[in-house]
Amino acid sequence: MLRHATAPDSTQRSDLVSRGQQAAVGLHICAALFAVALACLAGGCSKSDNPQSPQGSGVDLSSVPPSEYPLPTAADAARFLNQASFGATEAEVNKVRTYGYSAWLEDQFFTPGRSHEAYINAVSASLPAGQSLDDSHVMNTFWREAATGQDQLRRRVAFALSQIFVVSLQDSTVSEFKRGVASYLDMLGRDAFGNYRQLLEDVTLHPMMGLYLSHLRNQKEDPTRNRVPDQNYAREVMQLLSIGLYELNPDGTPKLVNGQPVETYDSDDIVGLSRVFTGFSWAGPDKSDTRFNGGGMQDPDREVLPMQSYPRFHSISEKRFLTAVISASATADPDGDLRTALDTIASHPNVGPFISRQLIQRLVTSNPTPAYVARVAQAFGAGRFTSGLWSTGSGQRGDLRAAVAAILLDPEARTAARLADPAFGKVREPILRAAHWMRAFNARSASGNFLLGVTDDATTSLGQSAMRSPTVFNFYRPGYVPPNTSIATAGLVAPELQIVNEVSVVGYSNFMRSAVQNGLGSGSPRDIQPDYAAELALADNADVLIDRVSLLLTAGSMSAATRTTVRGAVNSIAMPATNQATARQNRVQLAVFFTLSSPDYLVQK
């Protein structure tokens, strides 16, 4: 156990904090999430044993035209990276400082990444006889790319998209197909900087979405059997994946008629659209009834290939939805009907502001102003974004690359004055916190596989795992308002607080305390270990150490009050005349842990 007067002998392994300190830190985090975070949002305040991603983009960073912003400070670069990646690193901060925002974005837009599916295939091939893939293998490939992937922006946007276009391994049927879920993650990554219309089609036809929202094997109506098409995907593709419940202005605010919002669709639209999503099932070499109904289990790629159409099972009835009418016909045309439906949905004026606002929430701030949403939606619609001398995008409506650039280079995201705005920022969700810690301190995996696995348990872990949300509504709703709080009074939202409670607060505290001290994952020593070499070299000077930790974790925004707390914890470990290694280690671990527990870190600004 740590002694506050002298450090223990360097041959002994000390606990990072005592039980009393653990309780105090748990309460500190609770206060940060439930008090300070509420106030901030509503009116208050290297090793070579881990292969990196493939080669970079090939972009000459020095030749990329500058954006409207000057070369940033280290703090500004770190803040940008905390929004655009799974967390700032010293190397990436230096790159952004040297070349600027636009060059970093241009590089990221064209940097390839590793395949989750390929990882799963390799793991599957290496398993001993009698063992099979489980959810932890999908989690491990996610953690590996979040921590070490060179295509950080793509990974961060794909994670954001996974919380809009939700597929979950918590569904027992989906969970049977680990390779399929990995391929779904790959698809989101491929489409992250593409066109929304293509993304919508790829999501619709992916067999994992077909299983999750039950339009795989969906059959046409049959009055003789009292059968109607399943309406699940027809409803959710409008409500959650494209246009939302109410008509929106270009700035994302609801249109009002006589003071009331206007619904975007009704039950008739759902019925009409549900007929479109009939006659699609597993891909395969034929379109037999057996294959449609689930035969062909031996087809090795059916869980990763887009669903194919089976005209015999597709409705030929009239299909009315939104602004479209597909007339009844004598011959089924499932592929043509699908094109019409997706074209109609993707061209709806709600799509730009609806998708833009959620991406802003996932990357930058929970409560973007209407003007912010409007600017991003404009880039989405125009398919192009320009800042200074730099421009990006295809020029086609629905360009996600243009939208992402607009989000990250908007004045509301980049202007330092927004740091003082109580409505600006977002609570960091647990996955981002753990991934950020790994990146900030160059964590490496002894196995190369980042064996962290499922982190669902809020009692002992993070209370959140990628691709394992409890429902189609994600881990939390974008419009969640914590009841009986100043956030509610101010008319603001705090989505991530929907998964915060007393249990999760203590669970996070214990999880990260153990991570900081012992590493993460399975094995002994644990598979994932941080590299604190740079911090250990600064450990004898508390303020210099805190400056570095603050830059990496809070983008240099640590408050005076938090600095005082962290300094006190660090200085409680005296530096002995001899055997300083353990004292240095304890000082660094306390600085990191107390910062990870602070309101300045838990609320991303």
C-alpha positions, 0 to 999 in steps of 0.5 A: 500500500502506498505510504504518503511519507516514504515510498515502499522498497522498489522490489515491492508492488504497491497498491495505487490507492488505499481502500479509503482513497478508492472510495474517495476517488469513486465519490470524486468521479460520481460528483464529476459525472452527476454534479460537475458534468451536469454543471459544465453542460448546463450552466456551471463550469514504444515497443515494436511487438504490435504491428501497426496499420498498413502504410499511410495515405501517401499524401504529402502533408506539406502540400495540402492547402491550409484551412482557415485556422493557423497552425495550432498550439499543442493544446489546440491540437490535442483537443482536435485529436480528442474529437477526431480520434480515440485520443491524442498522442504525443506523435499525433499532436506534433503532426497536427502542430506541424502540418495543420488541421486540413493536412491531418484530415486529408491524410486520414481520409485516405489512410487504409486500415486493417480488416476486423474480418481478417482478424476474426478469420485469423483467430478462428483458424488458430483456435484449438479443435473444439473451441469456437469464436466468442464475442470477446474476439470481436471486442479484441479487434475493436480495441486493437484498432482503437488503440493502435490503428493509423486510420484513427478518424475512420475508426472514430467515425465508424464507431459513431456510425455503429451507434446510429446504424445499430447492430448488437451482439447482445441479440442471440441470433446476431451473436452466432455470427462473429465474422458477420459482425466484424464485416459489418464494422468493416463496412461502416469503416469503408463507408465512413467517408463515402456517400450516405446513400451507399451507406444506407444500402450497405446497411440495409443489405448486410445480413447482420442488419437483416437478422437484427431488424428481421427483414432477412427472410421477410415474406410478402403478404398472404391473406390466406395465411393471415401473413403481413410483412414484418414492419420492424426495419421499415419503421426503424430505417425511418425513425433511427437511420435517416429522417427521425420522427418529426420534420426538421428545418435545415438547422435541425430544429423541428418544424412547427404547425400551430405550435406542434411538431409535424410527424415525418411518417405514419403507419401507412408509410410503414406498411408501404415500406415494409412491402419493399423489404420483402424477398431478401435473404442469404446470398448464395449460388442460387435463389432456391426456397431452401436457401431463402429459408435458411438452407445453405448453412455450409455457404462460408461467406453468407454472413458477410455478403450482401443479402440477395433478392428472391423475387418469389417472396417479394410483394407485388402490391402497391407500395406507398411511403413518404413521397413515393408510389410504387404501383402494383405489378404482375412481376416482382422487382425487389431490387428495383423497388429497393432502389426507389425506396432508398433513393426516396429516403436518402433524398428526404430533406431531414436526412442532412440535419438528422444525421449531422446532429448525431455525428456532431454529438458523437464527436464534439458536443451534445448540444450543438447550436442550430447554426452549427447543425445547419453548416454541417447539413449544408456541407452534407447536402452540397457534398463539399466543404471548404475552409480557407484554401482547402476543400474536400468532398465529391460534390454529391449530396450525402457526402460524409467526408464533407460532413465530417470535415465540416464538423471538425473544422466548424468554428464551434468545434475549433474556437477556444472561446467555446471552452468557457461555454457551459452548454458546450462539450460532451461526457466521455463515454467509457469506451472512449476513456479506456481507448484514450488511456491506451493511446495516450500512454502508448499501450501495447499488447504482449499477444498483439491481440489486445485481449480485453474482451467484453467490458459490459459489466458496470460493476467491475468494468466499463459498462459498455462494449462496442457492438453490444448495445442493449437495444436498437436505440444504442447505449443511450438516446441522442435526446436523453435528458437526465431527470430532475437536473439543471440540464433538464431545466436548461433545455439541454441533453446529455446522452452519455449520462443515460448509462451512468449510475452509482454502480457504474461510477464505482465500477469505472473507478476500480477498472481504471485504477487497476488499468493504470496500475496493472494494465488491462486484459487477460494474463499475468502480467496482463496483456495490455501494458502502458508505457510510462517512460516519458512520464517517469522521466518527469516524476520528480517534478510534480508540475512538469509531470502534470503538464504532460498528463494534462496535455495528453488527457485534457488537452491542457484544460486542467482546472486550477482546482483539479491541478491542486488535487493531482499535485497533492496526490503526486507530492504525497509520494516522497522521493527517497534518496535511493530506490526511486523507481517505485516512488516514480512509478507511484507518482505517475500512476497517481497523476494519471489516475486522478486525472482520469477521475477528474471532471476536466477529463470526464467532460470532453470540451 
